C-alpha cells in the first residue's frame, strides 16, 4: 500500500474517533436500495424464490468470506480457490461457478469490476462489514443487466453508537483486527459510522494475503421527508495466489505447498456512493443513487520452462518456472446514476404497487500486459498489450403489482437495456471499434396465499447477460445476440410458529448460452442449453434451545443442447463446475449467553470442463478437466457473551479434516485443511 493511502486512512479513522461522541438516540437505517426489502411481508410480495441472510446467521457461521455465507443458500454453489476468497466463483441454479451471470450489488450499487468490459470476479466485498445478504433467484426487472442467475445484494453495517474493537487469530498465522465507530446526534436525524479491518495470514498452502478494508458512512435528514447518505470505501489486498494448482501425485501425497510461490494477485479499490430518499407522500417515494468506483487488479505471473513440469525433492510433479514474469494488469472505473419512483395507486379499482426506474452507467477497463524478470519484478516496461475497453449503458424499467384479491397478486414488468461497447488499441492510431445492442426483458409473476401457512408463487421472464467487449469486437463473426434465457419457476413457501419451508422448481431455457471461460475471447453465439432443478429449504425451532435449518438443491439437467465449436462440449454434456446435488445442514443450540452451531455442507460430484472427461487431463491451454468427487465438510462454531460489552468466539473449520478437491483450473485446488480460530469483541 502506498504511503499516501496509509496517511489518508489514518486521518479518516482519527477524525471518526473524534466525531463519534456517545449519544442517546437509536441508530436509524440510512437510505439504501434493497433487493427484497424490509418488513414482515417483504418476502411474501416476491413472486420468486429469495433468501435473506440475517446478521445473526452471519455471526453464527463466523465466516471468513462472503463465500462461506453464500454456499449455505439453497441453489448456490461456490467453487473455492483459496480460503479468503479474494477471487470469487459462484454459480446459481446450475450455472457454472466460473461463469457467474449474476448481478452482485452492495447496498444496491454494482460492485463487480466489469459487467460490459471485463471479468466480474476480480473483486469480492469483505464479509467483515456486512450486516446481511439478499439473494433473489427469480424474475426481477429492477436490476440488471447480468441477471440470468439472479441478484446478490450485500447489506453493509451501520455501527451502533460508540466504539467496538474485535480481534481474531487462527491457523496459518492468521490475524484480524476490526475497529467499529458509530455516532448520531441527540435528535436522531444525523448518523455516522466507520468500520476498519486489517487482516493478514500465511494462508493455507502458503497462499498468504495482507488485506485492509475501510468503510465510512454518514447521513442526515433534510426536513421531515428527505434523507441523504454518503458512503466511502477503500480496499487493498496483496495475495500470493495464482491460477495454477497441484498435480495429481502431489495432491494425493497430501502436499500443502504453494504451487506458484512467486505469483501475486494485487487488488486495490476505492468507491464513493451518494443516496437520496424522498418520501413525497405516504404513497410515493423517490430514491436516487449516484456512484463511482475505481479498481486495479495486477496479476504478476511467472512463466514456465520447456518442459513445463519438473520433479521436486519429494519426488512430486511441480511446475517448472523460469525467470520471466508477466504482468496482466487491469484497471477499472465505473460511474453510475440510478433513480426509481415507487408509488401506490388505485388503478383498475384495486390496490397496486408500481415502480419506474432509470439507470445510466459508464464503464472503462484499461488492459495492459508488461514483461519483467525475477531481478526486476513488477517493472513496467514497454507493454505488449495496451487497450482501453469501454461501455455506456441505459436501462429503463417499469413494473406493477396488482392485488387482484386479498389472496392473489400479479406482477407485470418490462426492462429495456441499451448499451454500446468500444475497444481502442492504445498502441496505434486505429479507429475505435464499436458494437451496440438493445435488449427487452418482459416478465410476469404471481403469488397466491392458500392459507396462513402456505403461499404459492411463480414467474416467467426473459433474462440476459451482455457479452464482454472482446466477444463482440475482433471476433471472426459479428455477433447478433447477447446471452439470453427464458427462466421459469414455481414454488410454495410458508411458516408457522416453529416451522418454515420453501420448495421451488425452476428451469432456464437458453436460446444462446456462452461456454464459460471463453467469454471475452470468442464469439458469444454459442448455442442453446437447458437447466432444470428443484431446491428445498426447511427450518425448525424445537423451543428447547435447538434449531435446525436444512436445504437441498437437485439439478438433474444442466446440459448443452447441441455440439459446440469450442470447449469440447457435445450435445447432452453437463456444464462444467455444476454439481447435481448440493446440501446444507445447520444445527444450532443456545443456552443463555452461549451459542453454538454445527454447519455441514455437501457438494456432489461435478465435471471440471465442458468436455466431461472422466480422468484428470490437461488441454493445450493448460486448463485441467476431469470428474471431481463429491465431498462433505463440517464447521463447529461457538460464542459466549460474557456481559453486554464483552463477547468471545471461536470456530473449527473442516472439523473432520476432509481432504478434497475444491476445483480445477491449471491444476488442482485443494480444499483447506482443518483450521482453528479464536476471537473476542469489546464494545465501549
C-alpha positions in Angstrom: 0.0 0.0 0.0 1.3 3.5 -0.8 2.3 5.9 1.9 -0.3 8.4 0.8 -3.1 6.0 1.1 -2.0 4.9 4.5 -2.0 8.6 5.6 -5.5 9.1 4.2 -6.8 6.1 6.1 -5.1 7.2 9.4 -6.6 10.7 9.1 -10.1 9.3 8.3 -10.0 6.9 11.3 -8.7 9.7 13.6 -11.4 12.1 12.5 -14.0 9.5 13.0 -12.9 8.7 16.5 -13.1 12.4 17.4 -16.6 12.8 15.9 -18.2 9.7 17.4 -19.2 11.1 20.8 -21.7 9.0 22.8 -25.3 10.0 22.3 -28.7 8.8 23.3 -30.5 8.4 20.0 -31.0 5.0 18.4 -29.3 4.4 15.1 -31.7 4.9 12.1 -31.4 3.0 8.9 -29.5 5.1 6.3 -31.1 5.2 2.8 -30.2 2.4 0.5 -31.7 0.3 -2.3 -32.8 -3.2 -1.2 -33.5 -6.1 -3.5 -36.0 -8.0 -1.3 -36.9 -5.1 1.0 -37.7 -4.7 4.7 -40.7 -5.6 6.7 -42.6 -8.8 7.6 -44.3 -9.0 4.2 -41.3 -8.2 2.0 -40.7 -11.9 1.1 -44.4 -12.6 0.6 -44.5 -9.9 -2.1 -41.9 -11.7 -4.2 -43.1 -13.9 -7.0 -39.7 -15.7 -7.0 -37.6 -17.7 -4.5 -35.5 -15.4 -2.3 -33.1 -15.9 0.6 -32.3 -13.3 3.2 -29.3 -14.0 5.4 -29.5 -12.0 8.7 -26.9 -10.5 10.9 -27.5 -13.3 13.5 -26.9 -16.0 10.8 -23.7 -14.4 9.7 -22.4 -14.2 13.2 -23.4 -17.8 13.9 -21.4 -19.1 10.9 -18.3 -16.9 11.7 -17.4 -16.7 8.0 -14.0 -16.0 6.6 -15.5 -14.6 3.5 -18.7 -14.0 1.6 -18.3 -17.5 0.1 -18.8 -19.0 3.5 -22.2 -17.3 3.7 -23.4 -17.8 0.1 -22.6 -21.6 -0.1 -25.3 -22.2 2.6 -28.0 -20.6 0.4 -30.2 -23.1 -1.5 -29.5 -23.1 -5.2 -26.0 -21.6 -4.7 -22.7 -23.4 -5.4 -19.3 -22.0 -4.6 -16.1 -23.3 -6.3 -13.4 -22.4 -3.8 -9.9 -21.4 -4.9 -8.5 -20.2 -1.6 -10.0 -19.8 1.8 -10.0 -15.9 1.9 -12.0 -15.8 -1.4 -10.0 -12.9 -3.0 -11.4 -14.1 -6.3 -14.9 -15.5 -6.0 -16.6 -18.2 -8.1 -20.4 -18.5 -7.6 -22.9 -20.4 -9.6 -26.7 -20.2 -9.1 -29.1 -22.9 -10.1 -26.7 -24.9 -12.1 -24.9 -22.1 -13.9 -21.1 -22.8 -14.0 -19.4 -21.4 -10.9 -16.7 -20.0 -13.2 -19.3 -18.1 -15.2 -21.3 -16.1 -12.6 -24.1 -14.5 -14.8 -25.4 -13.0 -11.6 -25.7 -9.3 -10.7 -23.7 -8.5 -7.5 -24.6 -5.4 -5.5 -23.6 -3.7 -2.3 -26.4 -1.6 -0.8 -27.9 -1.6 -4.3 -24.7 -0.5 -6.0 -23.0 -2.7 -8.7 -19.6 -3.9 -7.4 -18.4 -6.3 -10.0 -15.4 -4.7 -11.7 -16.6 -5.2 -15.2 -20.1 -6.1 -16.4 -19.8 -5.0 -20.0 -16.0 -4.7 -20.3 -14.2 -7.3 -18.2 -14.2 -10.1 -15.7 -16.7 -9.7 -12.9 -14.9 -11.9 -10.4 -11.9 -9.8 -9.6 -13.4 -8.0 -6.6 -15.2 -9.7 -3.7 -16.7 -7.5 -0.9 -15.4 -8.3 2.6 -17.8 -10.0 4.9 -16.4 -8.2 7.9 -18.5 -5.1 7.1 -21.8 -6.9 6.2 -25.0 -7.0 8.2 -26.9 -9.2 5.8 -27.2 -10.6 2.3 -30.2 -10.8 0.0 -30.3 -13.4 -2.8 -33.0 -13.1 -5.4 -33.0 -16.0 -7.7 -36.0 -15.2 -10.0 -37.7 -12.6 -12.0 -36.6 -9.0 -11.2 -36.8 -6.1 -13.6 -35.5 -3.6 -11.1 -31.8 -4.7 -11.6 -29.7 -5.6 -14.5 -28.2 -6.4 -16.8 -26.4 -9.6 -15.5 -29.4 -11.4 -14.0 -29.7 -14.8 -15.6 -28.8 -16.3 -12.2 -30.4 -13.6 -10.2 -29.2 -10.8 -7.9 -26.9 -10.9 -4.8 -27.1 -7.8 -2.6 -24.7 -7.3 0.3 -26.1 -5.1 3.0 -23.4 -3.1 4.9 -23.4 -2.4 8.6 -24.2 0.9 10.3 -22.2 0.6 13.5 -24.1 1.3 16.8 -23.3 4.4 18.7 -19.9 4.2 20.5 -16.8 2.1 19.8 -16.1 -1.5 19.4 -12.9 -3.4 18.8 -12.6 -7.1 17.9 -9.7 -9.4 17.1 -9.2 -12.9 15.8 -6.2 -15.3 15.5 -6.1 -18.6 13.8 -4.4 -21.3 11.9 -1.8 -20.4 9.3 -0.7 -17.4 11.4 -4.0 -15.6 10.6 -4.6 -12.3 12.4 -7.5 -10.0 12.0 -8.5 -6.8 13.8 -11.6 -4.7 13.4 -12.5 -1.2 14.6 -16.1 0.0 14.5 -17.2 3.5 15.4 -20.7 4.8 15.3 -22.4 8.0 16.4 -25.7 10.0 15.9 -26.9 13.3 17.2 -29.4 13.7 20.1 -32.3 14.4 17.8 -31.7 11.2 15.9 -31.6 12.6 12.4 -27.8 12.6 11.7 -25.6 9.5 11.7 -22.1 8.4 11.2 -20.3 5.0 11.1 -16.9 3.6 10.3 -15.5 0.1 10.0 -11.8 -0.6 9.5 -10.4 -4.1 9.1 -6.8 -5.2 8.9 -6.0 -8.9 8.3 -3.1 -10.9 7.2 -2.2 -14.6 7.0 0.3 -17.0 5.7 -2.6 -18.8 4.2 -3.4 -22.5 3.6 -0.7 -23.8 1.2 1.3 -20.6 2.0 -1.2 -18.6 -0.1 -0.7 -15.6 2.1 -2.5 -12.3 2.0 -2.3 -8.8 3.5 -5.7 -7.1 3.4 -7.1 -3.7 4.6 -10.7 -2.6 4.2 -12.2 0.8 5.3 -15.8 1.9 5.0 -17.1 5.2 6.2 -20.9 6.1 6.2 -22.7 9.2 7.1 -26.3 10.5 6.7 -28.6 13.3 7.7 -32.3 14.1 7.4 -33.3 17.0 5.3 -36.5 18.3 6.8 -39.2 15.8 7.7 -39.4 13.8 4.5 -35.9 13.5 2.9 -32.7 11.9 3.9 -29.3 11.8 2.2 -26.3 9.5 2.9 -22.8 9.0 1.6 -20.5 6.0 1.8 -16.8 5.9 1.1 -14.8 2.6 0.9 -11.2 1.7 0.2 -9.8 -1.8 -0.1 -6.4 -3.3 -0.8 -5.2 -6.9 -0.8 -1.8 -8.3 -1.7 -2.4 -12.0 -2.2 0.1 -14.7 -3.0 -2.3 -16.7 -5.2 -2.3 -18.0 -8.8 -4.5 -19.8 -11.3 -2.0 -22.8 -11.0 -2.7 -25.7 -8.8 -1.2 -29.0 -7.7 -0.5 -32.0 -9.9 -2.4 -35.3 -9.1 0.6 -37.1 -7.5 1.4 -34.1 -5.2 -2.3 -33.8 -4.2 -2.6 -37.5 -3.4 0.6 -37.3 -1.3 -1.1 -34.6 0.8 1.1 -31.7 -0.4 0.4 -28.4 1.2 2.9 -26.2 -0.6 2.0 -23.2 -2.8 2.2 -24.4 -6.4 3.0 -20.9 -7.6 5.0 -19.3 -4.8 6.1 -16.2 -6.8 2.8 -15.3 -8.3 0.9 -12.4 -6.9 -2.6 -11.0 -7.3 -2.7 -7.4 -6.2 -6.0 -5.6 -5.8 -7.0 -2.1 -4.8 -10.4 -0.5 -4.9 -11.9 2.9 -4.0 -15.6 3.7 -4.2 -18.0 6.6 -3.3 -21.8 6.5 -3.2 -24.5 9.1 -2.6 -28.0 8.0 -1.7 -31.0 10.3 -1.5 -34.5 9.3 -0.4 -37.6 11.5 -0.6 -40.9 10.4 0.9 -43.1 12.6 -1.3 -46.2 11.3 0.4 -47.4 8.2 2.2 -47.9 6.6 -1.2 -45.0 8.0 -3.2 -41.2 7.6 -2.7 -38.3 8.7 -4.9 -34.9 7.1 -4.5 -31.8 8.4 -6.3 -28.3 6.9 -6.2 -25.0 8.2 -7.7 -22.0 6.0 -7.5 -18.3 5.9 -8.6 -15.6 3.4 -8.2 -12.1 2.6 -9.5 -10.2 -0.6 -9.1 -6.9 -2.1 -10.2 -6.0 -5.7 -10.4 -2.4 -6.5 -11.2 -1.7 -10.2 -11.7 2.1 -11.0 -11.8 2.7 -14.5 -13.0 6.0 -16.3 -13.7 6.5 -18.1 -17.0 7.3 -21.8 -17.5 10.3 -23.6 -18.9 10.2 -26.3 -21.5 9.3 -28.9 -20.3 6.7 -27.1 -18.1 7.0 -29.7 -15.3 9.8 -31.0 -13.1 10.2 -33.2 -10.1 10.8 -31.8 -6.6 13.0 -33.2 -3.8 10.0 -35.2 -2.5 9.6 -36.9 -5.9 6.4 -34.9 -6.8 5.5 -33.2 -10.0 5.6 -29.4 -9.9 5.6 -26.5 -12.3 9.0 -25.7 -13.8 9.3 -22.0 -13.6 11.7 -19.7 -15.4 12.9 -16.2 -14.5 10.4 -14.2 -16.7 7.4 -12.7 -15.2 4.4 -11.2 -17.0 2.0 -8.6 -15.5 -1.6 -9.0 -16.7 -2.7 -5.7 -15.2 -6.2 -4.3 -15.5 -7.8 -1.1 -14.1 -11.5 -0.4 -14.0 -13.6 2.7 -13.5 -17.4 2.9 -13.2 -19.7 5.9 -12.9 -23.5 5.4 -12.5 -26.8 7.1 -11.8 -29.9 5.2 -10.6 -33.3 6.7 -9.9 -36.5 4.9 -9.1 -40.0 6.2 -8.3 -42.3 3.8 -6.3 -45.9 4.6 -5.7 -49.2 3.0 -4.6 -52.3 3.7 -6.7 -55.9 2.5 -7.1 -55.9 1.8 -10.9 -58.5 -0.8 -12.2 -60.3 -0.4 -8.9 -57.8 -2.5 -6.9 -54.6 -1.9 -4.9 -51.4 -1.5 -6.9 -47.7 -1.0 -6.1 -45.7 0.3 -9.1 -42.1 1.3 -9.7 -40.5 3.1 -12.6 -36.7 3.3 -12.9 -33.8 4.7 -14.9 -30.2 3.7 -14.8 -27.2 5.3 -16.6 -23.7 3.7 -16.4 -20.3 4.1 -17.9 -17.5 1.5 -17.6 -13.9 1.6 -18.6 -11.2 -1.1 -18.4 -7.5 -0.5 -19.3 -5.9 -3.8 -20.1 -2.1 -3.7 -20.1 0.4 -6.6 -20.4 4.0 -6.0 -19.4 7.1 -8.2 -19.2 9.7 -8.3 -16.4 12.1 -10.8 -14.8 13.0 -12.2 -11.4 15.6 -9.5 -10.8 13.2 -6.6 -11.5 9.7 -8.0 -10.8 6.7 -5.7 -11.4 8.8 -3.5 -13.6 6.5 -1.8 -16.2 8.4 -2.0 -19.4 7.0 -1.5 -22.9 3.6 -3.2 -22.9 2.9 -6.0 -25.3 -0.8 -5.1 -24.9 -2.3 -1.8 -24.1 -6.0 -1.3 -24.8 -9.0 0.5 -23.5 -12.4 -1.2 -23.4 -15.4 0.9 -22.5 -19.2 0.8 -22.5 -22.1 3.1 -21.9 -25.5 1.7 -20.9 -29.0 3.0 -20.5 -31.7 1.0 -18.8 -35.3 1.8 -18.1 -37.9 -0.4 -16.4 -41.4 -0.5 -15.1 -43.3 -3.0 -13.0 -46.7 -3.1 -11.4 -48.0 -5.4 -8.7 -51.8 -5.9 -9.0 -53.5 -7.0 -5.8 -56.3 -8.8 -7.7 -57.9 -10.2 -4.5 -56.8 -10.5 -0.9 -55.0 -13.7 -1.8 -53.9 -13.3 -5.4 -51.4 -10.7 -6.7 -49.9 -10.4 -10.2 -46.7 -8.6 -11.1 -46.0 -7.5 -14.7 -42.8 -5.8 -15.7 -40.6 -4.8 -18.6 -36.9 -3.8 -18.7 -35.1 -2.3 -21.6 -31.3 -2.3 -21.6 -29.4 -0.5 -24.4 -25.6 -0.4 -24.5 -22.6 0.4 -26.7 -19.2 -1.2 -26.3 -16.0 0.1 -27.6 -12.3 -1.0 -27.9 -9.4 1.2 -28.6 -5.9 -0.2 -29.1 -3.7 2.4 -27.4 -0.5 1.2 -29.1 -1.6 2.5 -32.5 -3.9 5.1 -34.1 -6.5 2.7 -35.4 -10.1 3.9 -35.1 -12.1 2.7 -32.1 -14.2 -0.4 -32.8 -17.8 -0.3 -31.6 -20.7 -2.6 -31.0 -24.2 -1.6 -29.8 -27.3 -3.6 -28.8 -30.7 -3.2 -27.2 -32.5 -6.0 -25.3 -36.0 -6.1 -23.9 -36.8 -8.3 -20.9 -40.6 -8.8 -20.2 -41.8 -10.8 -17.2 -44.8 -12.0 -15.3 -45.1 -13.2 -11.7 -47.8 -14.2 -9.3 -48.4 -15.1 -5.7 -51.4 -16.8 -4.2 -52.0 -17.2 -0.4 -53.5 -20.6 0.1 -53.9 -20.1 3.8 -52.0 -18.6 6.7 -49.2 -21.2 6.4 -48.8 -21.6 2.6 -48.2 -19.3 -0.3 -47.8 -20.3 -3.9 -45.6 -18.3 -6.2 -44.3 -18.4 -9.7 -42.8 -16.4 -12.5 -41.7 -16.4 -16.1 -39.3 -13.9 -17.5 -36.6 -13.2 -20.1 -33.1 -12.7 -18.7 -29.9 -11.8 -20.4 -26.2 -11.2 -19.7 -24.2 -8.9 -22.1 -21.1 -10.4 -23.8 -17.8 -8.7 -22.9 -16.1 -6.3 -25.3 -13.7 -9.0 -26.5 -16.6 -11.2 -27.6 -18.2 -8.7 -29.9 -15.2 -6.8 -31.2 -12.4 -8.5 -33.0 -14.1 -11.9 -33.3 -14.4 -13.6 -36.7 -18.2 -13.4 -36.8 -20.0 -10.2 -35.9 -22.4 -11.4 -33.2 -26.1 -10.5 -33.2 -27.2 -11.8 -29.8 -26.4 -11.5 -26.2 -26.6 -14.4 -23.8 -30.3 -15.0 -23.2 -32.6 -17.4 -21.5 -36.2 -17.9 -20.7 -36.5 -18.5 -16.9 -39.4 -20.1 -15.2 -40.1 -21.2 -11.6 -42.9 -22.4 -9.4 -42.9 -22.9 -5.7 -44.6 -22.9 -2.3 -43.4 -21.4 0.9 -44.8 -20.8 4.4 -44.3 -20.8 8.1 -46.0 -21.4 11.5 -44.6 -20.8 14.9 -41.9 -23.4 14.8 -41.6 -24.4 11.1 -40.6 -22.5 8.0 -40.2 -24.0 4.5 -39.8 -23.3 0.8 -39.9 -25.6 -2.2 -39.1 -24.4 -5.8 -38.9 -26.0 -9.2 -37.1 -24.0 -11.8 -36.0 -24.0 -15.5 -33.6 -21.9 -17.6 -34.0 -22.4 -21.3 -31.1 -20.8 -23.1 -31.6 -19.7 -26.7 -27.9 -18.6 -26.6 -25.6 -19.8 -23.9 -21.9 -18.9 -23.8 -19.3 -21.5 -22.8 -17.7 -20.4 -19.6 -14.1 -19.5 -19.8 -14.2 -18.2 -23.4 -16.4 -15.1 -22.9 -14.3 -12.1 -23.9 -12.2 -14.2 -26.3 -14.6 -15.9 -28.8 -17.8 -15.0 -30.5 -20.7 -15.3 -28.0 -23.0 -17.0 -30.4 -22.5 -20.5 -29.0 -25.9 -22.3 -28.8 -28.8 -23.4 -26.7 -28.8 -25.1 -23.3 -31.2 -26.3 -20.7 -31.2 -26.2 -16.9 -33.9 -27.8 -14.7 -33.9 -28.4 -11.0 -35.5 -28.3 -7.6 -34.4 -26.5 -4.4 -35.9 -27.1 -0.9 -35.3 -25.4 2.4 -36.6 -26.2 5.9 -36.2 -24.6 9.3 -37.5 -25.8 12.7 -37.2 -24.3 16.2 -37.5 -27.1 18.8 -38.2 -24.5 21.6 -35.6 -26.0 23.9 -32.6 -24.2 22.6 -32.1 -26.3 19.5 -32.8 -25.1 15.9 -32.4 -26.9 12.7 -32.0 -25.4 9.2 -31.5 -27.6 6.1 -31.6 -27.2 2.4 -31.1 -29.3 -0.7 -30.7 -28.5 -4.3 -31.1 -31.1 -7.1 -30.3 -30.1 -10.6 -30.6 -33.2 -12.8 -30.3 -31.2 -16.0 -27.7 -28.6 -16.8 -26.7 -29.5 -20.3 -25.7 -28.3 -23.8 -28.4 -28.8 -26.3 -26.1 -29.3 -29.3 -22.4 -29.7 -30.0 -20.2 -26.7 -29.5 -17.4 -25.4 -31.7 -15.2 -24.6 -28.7 -14.6 -26.1 -25.3 -15.2 -29.7 -26.4 -18.8 -29.7 -25.3 -21.1 -32.2 -27.0 -24.9 -32.4 -27.0 -26.0 -33.7 -23.7 -22.8 -32.8 -21.8 -23.2 -31.3 -18.4 -22.0 -27.7 -17.6 -18.6 -27.5 -16.0 -18.4 -26.6 -12.3 -22.1 -27.5 -11.9 -22.8 -30.3 -9.3 -26.1 -32.1 -9.5 -26.5 -32.1 -5.7 -25.7 -29.6 -3.0 -27.0 -29.7 0.5 -26.6 -27.9 3.8 -27.4 -28.6 7.4 -27.1 -26.2 10.4 -27.8 -27.4 13.9 -27.8 -24.6 16.4 -28.0 -24.6 20.2 -28.3 -21.6 22.5 -28.4 -21.6 26.3 -28.3 -18.2 27.9 -25.1 -16.4 26.9 -23.8 -19.5 25.0 -24.5 -20.1 21.3 -23.1 -23.0 19.2 -23.7 -24.3 15.7 -22.7 -27.3 13.7 -22.7 -26.4 10.0 -22.4 -29.2 7.4 -22.0 -28.6 3.6 -22.2 -31.3 0.9 -21.1 -30.8 -2.7 -21.9 -33.5 -5.2 -19.5 -34.6 -8.0 -19.0 -32.3 -11.0 -17.0 -32.0 -14.2 -14.1 -29.7 -14.4 -14.7 -28.8 -18.1 -17.4 -28.9 -20.8 -15.9 -31.9 -22.5 -16.9 -34.0 -19.4 -13.8 -36.1 -19.4 -13.6 -38.5 -16.5 -9.9 -38.7 -15.7 -7.8 -35.7 -14.8 -6.4 -34.3 -18.0 -4.8 -31.0 -19.2 -5.6 -29.4 -22.6 -3.5 -27.3 -24.9 -4.1 -24.1 -23.0 -3.0 -25.6 -19.7 -6.5 -25.9 -18.2 -7.5 -29.1 -16.5 -10.6 -31.3 -16.8 -11.9 -34.4 -15.1 -14.6 -35.5 -12.8 -14.3 -34.2 -9.2 -15.5 -36.4 -6.4 -18.3 -35.3 -4.0 -17.2 -34.1 -0.6 -18.7 -33.1 2.7 -17.3 -30.6 5.2 -18.4 -29.6 8.7 -17.7 -26.4 10.8 -18.2 -26.1 14.5 -18.7 -22.5 15.9 -19.4 -21.2 19.4 -19.7 -17.8 21.1 -20.2 -16.7 24.7 -21.4 -13.3 25.8 -19.6 -12.6 29.0 -21.6 -9.4 29.5 -23.3 -6.7 27.5 -19.9 -5.4 26.4 -17.6 -8.4 26.0 -18.1 -11.4 23.7 -15.7 -14.3 22.9 -16.0 -16.7 20.0 -14.2 -19.5 18.2 -14.5 -22.0 15.4 -13.1 -25.2 14.0 -13.4 -25.2 10.2 -13.4 -28.5 8.3 -13.9 -30.3 11.6 -13.2 -33.8 10.2 -10.1 -32.6 8.2 -11.6 -33.8 4.9 -9.1 -33.9 2.1 -11.0 -32.9 -1.1 -10.6 -31.3 -4.5 -12.4 -27.9 -4.4 -12.0 -27.2 -8.1 -9.8 -27.5 -11.2 -8.2 -24.9 -13.3 -4.5 -25.1 -14.2 -4.1 -27.9 -11.7 -5.9 -29.0 -8.6 -7.3 -26.6 -6.0 -7.1 -28.5 -2.7 -9.8 -27.6 -0.1 -8.4 -26.1 3.1 -7.4 -28.5 5.9 -8.8 -28.4 9.4 -8.2 -25.0 11.0 -8.9 -23.1 14.2 -10.0 -19.6 15.0 -10.4 -17.7 18.3 -11.5 -14.1 18.8 -13.1 -11.6 21.1 -15.1 -8.3 20.8 -15.5 -5.5 23.2 -18.0 -2.6 23.0 -17.1 0.6 24.8 
